[in-house]
């Protein structure tokens, strides 16, 4: 339980949580961005 109290009550624990959440959010964003670009047909946008 000391691990959980350190994680949620200290400044370095909270920064770790914020960093992990930020990285996971970036992962979801880039996954959706790249899969959307892979599904897009490149010949449609060219004239």
C-alpha positions in Angstrom: 0.0 0.0 0.0 3.0 2.3 0.4 3.3 2.2 -3.4 -0.2 3.5 -3.9 0.1 6.3 -1.3 3.4 7.4 -2.8 1.9 7.3 -6.3 -1.1 9.5 -5.5 0.3 11.7 -2.7 3.8 12.8 -3.8 4.8 15.2 -6.6 6.8 12.7 -8.5 4.0 10.1 -8.3 1.5 12.5 -9.7 3.9 13.6 -12.4 4.3 9.9 -13.3 0.6 9.4 -13.6 0.3 12.6 -15.7 3.2 11.4 -18.0 1.7 7.9 -18.5 -1.8 9.4 -19.2 -0.3 11.9 -21.7 1.7 9.2 -23.5 -1.4 6.9 -23.7 -3.4 9.8 -25.1 -0.8 10.5 -27.7 -0.8 6.8 -28.6 -4.6 6.8 -29.1 -4.4 10.0 -31.1 -1.7 8.8 -33.5 -3.3 5.4 -33.9 -6.6 7.1 -35.0 -4.7 9.6 -37.2 -2.6 7.0 -39.0 -5.4 4.4 -39.5 -7.6 7.2 -40.9 -4.8 8.2 -43.3 -4.3 4.6 -44.4 -8.0 4.2 -45.2 -8.0 7.4 -47.2 -7.8 6.9 -51.0 -4.9 9.1 -52.3 -6.2 9.2 -55.9 -9.4 11.0 -54.9 -7.6 14.2 -53.7 -5.5 14.5 -56.9 -6.9 16.5 -59.8 
